[in-house]
């Protein structure tokens, strides 16, 4: 099983009009590189955002995230299970 780590520097890429673009790329990376577990720093994931990711990619991945009160603006770690 391949385990990887990545600092995403936030939930979405700067300049992206679609806030899920970064996660589309991460989903593709998980598939292409056969990453089993991806540890993410600076995830900025609220419970609501995790629910959105599960609706979009839940058939393929499971996201476990720490969602503190400031999760959408700073901080936060997550594990993505593929």
N, C-alpha and C positions, 0 to 999 in steps of 0.2 A: 504494500500500500504506500502510495506516495503522499507525503505530508509537506505542505508548503506554507509560507507566511508572506503576507503582503500588507503594506501600509496604504490604504486606499485614499487617505487624506479627505475623507468626507463621503457622503452618500452619493453625490452626483458629481460629474465632471464639470469644471467651470466652462461656461459657454454652451452647455448642452441644453436644448429646449425641453427634451424629454428626460425627466429625472431618473428613468430606469436604464439609460444608455450605458452607464458604467457597469450596472449589474448584468446587462446583456453581454458585455465583453467578458465579465468575470465568469458567467455561466459558460460561455464558449471556451474560455481558458480551461475550466474544470473538465470539460468534455474532451477537448483536443489533447490536453496533457495527461489525462487520466489521473487527476489529483483526487485522492480519496478524502483528505481533510485539508481545508484551507483555513489558517488562522489569520484573522484580519484585525489590524490595529486602526484606530480612528474611524471606526465603522459608522458612527453617528446614526445608529438605528434605534428608533423608538419601537414600541410594540406594534404600532400601526404600520410602520414601514416593513417590519418583519412579516406581518400578515399579508401585505401587498406582495412581497417577494414570494411567499408561499403560494399565493394565488397564481402568480406568473410562472413560477418554476417548481412548484411543490411536487410535481410528479418525478422530478429528477434530483432535487437538493432539499436539505433540511438546514435551516439557519437557527443557530443558538446564539443569542446576543445578550449583552448586559445593557439594559436600558435604564439609565439614570435620569434624573430630572433635566439634565442638560444634554442628553444624548443626541438631540437633533442639531446642536450647534457645535459641540466639541466632545471629545472623549469617546469611550466605548470600544469594546472589543467584541468580536464575533467569531464563531466557528461555523464553517460551512461544510456539511457532510454530503458527499457526492455518492 
